[in-house]
Amino acid sequence: GDAEVGEHGAGLADVAHADECNDMTKGVKTLIDKIDGDKAASDAARCAIYSEGLGFMKVFRIVTDECLPDGDKRVASLADLDRAIRGLQGQIDRKCQ
């Protein structure tokens, strides 16, 4: 009946959401992995690379917040990302004026 179709449709939405989350997560991780400040020709270029990386990490945090289900893993992942973002922001603040 209609309830059965509704449940099936909700299941498909969950699968589509999971696929979308996987795609977004992989995409942002790929961008983060490509960041290599050691390849920068100058301090200014290194600062630009790290700033770009900080932006990607913030996007990754948003994706993680939206995609991971509630629970301990989500809380721990978000806390780890918050620490990494603060650490990188601190480095940028100290080294990039």
C-alpha positions in Angstrom: 0.0 0.0 0.0 0.9 3.7 0.3 2.7 3.1 3.6 4.9 0.5 2.0 5.8 2.9 -0.9 6.5 5.6 1.6 8.9 3.4 3.6 10.6 2.3 0.4 10.9 5.9 -0.7 12.4 6.9 2.6 14.9 4.1 2.3 16.0 5.3 -1.1 16.4 8.8 0.3 18.6 7.5 3.0 20.8 5.6 0.5 21.0 8.7 -1.8 22.0 10.8 1.3 24.6 8.3 2.2 26.0 8.2 -1.3 26.0 12.0 -1.4 27.8 12.1 1.9 30.4 9.6 0.7 31.0 11.6 -2.5 31.4 14.9 -0.6 33.6 13.4 2.1 35.9 11.8 -0.6 36.0 15.0 -2.6 37.0 17.2 0.4 39.5 14.6 1.7 41.1 14.6 -1.8 41.5 18.4 -1.7 42.9 18.3 1.8 45.4 15.5 0.8 46.7 17.6 -2.1 47.8 20.4 0.2 51.5 20.5 0.6 53.0 23.6 2.1 56.5 22.3 1.6 56.1 22.8 -2.1 55.6 26.5 -1.7 58.2 28.8 -3.2 57.8 31.5 -0.5 56.3 32.1 2.9 53.5 34.0 1.3 52.7 31.0 -0.9 52.9 28.7 2.0 50.5 30.9 4.0 48.1 30.9 1.1 48.3 27.1 0.8 47.6 26.6 4.6 44.8 29.1 4.5 43.2 27.2 1.6 43.7 24.0 3.6 42.0 25.6 6.6 39.0 26.4 4.4 38.8 22.8 3.2 39.0 21.6 6.8 36.1 23.8 7.7 34.1 22.5 4.8 35.0 18.9 5.9 33.7 19.7 9.4 30.4 20.9 7.9 30.1 17.7 5.8 31.0 15.6 8.8 28.4 17.4 11.0 25.7 16.9 8.4 26.6 13.3 7.4 27.6 11.4 10.5 24.7 10.0 12.6 24.4 11.2 16.2 26.5 9.3 18.6 30.0 9.0 20.1 31.8 8.7 16.8 30.2 11.9 15.5 31.1 13.8 18.7 34.7 12.5 18.7 35.1 13.2 14.9 33.8 16.8 15.3 36.0 17.4 18.4 39.1 16.1 16.5 38.3 18.4 13.5 37.7 21.3 15.8 41.2 20.7 17.4 42.9 20.4 14.0 41.2 23.6 12.8 42.2 25.5 15.9 45.8 24.2 15.6 46.1 25.2 11.9 44.5 28.5 12.6 47.0 29.1 15.4 49.9 28.3 13.0 48.6 30.6 10.4 48.1 33.4 13.0 51.7 33.0 14.2 53.5 32.6 10.9 51.3 34.5 8.4 50.9 38.2 8.9 
